Amino acid sequence: MPTYLDVHKISQIGDMINVPGIEDENFKITRINTFCNREEDLIYYLLNATSKDVIEKYHSKFNLKCDSITEVTMM
């Protein structure tokens, strides 16, 4: 399954920052790790997902839009 880095403004997601994990069988998404840079107001989610489109649809459930979604490769 492809791996993606999904980026948000911390201020955009509010209390959802404390959600323990993303695992959604309907959307086939699993969170691998989370990173943040509070000075830049950014949070980064490393996800396994079937496609970028699936990540966008998942976020739309919560009225959220990613600042960016990039497919990445583990080294």
N, C-alpha and C positions, 0 to 999 in steps of 0.2 A: 504494500500500500504506500502511496506517495507521502512524503513528509513536507509540511508547510510551516512557515513562520508567519503568524498573524499578529498585527500590531494595532494597538489602540491607545488613545489618550486615557490615562488613568482617570482623569476628571470626567470622561465620557461614561465610563462604566460604573462609577460610584461603588456601591456596596457589593456589586457582583464580583469585585476583585477578590473577595473572601470565599467565593464558591470553591469547595475543595477539589473538584475535578470535573472534567468534561468527558463523559462517556455516553454517547447517544447511539443506541442500536439503530434507530430509525434513520439517522443521518450517517452512520458509520464513521464517527469521529471519536478519537481518543487523544487526550492531552498527554504529552510526553513530559513536558517541563514548562516552567513559567519563569520569566526573568523580568525585572523592572528597572527603570532608571527614573527615580522620583524627581531628580533635578530637571529632566527633560519632559516629565509628565507622561512617560511612555511605559506600556506593559507589553511584553512579547510572549506569545504562546507558541510553543512548539507542538504541532499536532500531526497525527496520522489521520488522513482522510482520503476518501475515494477521489475527490476532486476539489478544486478551488470553488466551483459552483456550490457544492454541498456545504462548504464552510460559510459562504455568503447566505445561503438559505437558512442554515442553523441560526446565524446571528439575527436574521430578520424576525425570527420567533420572539426575540427580546427587543425589537426595534433598535438594534445596534448595527452599525456599519463599520467594518474594519478600515483603518487608515491605509493598510496595505496587506496583501497576502502574497507570499513568495514561496514557490516550491524550492526546497533545499535538499541537499544530500548530506548524510552523515559521513564523516571522514574517519 
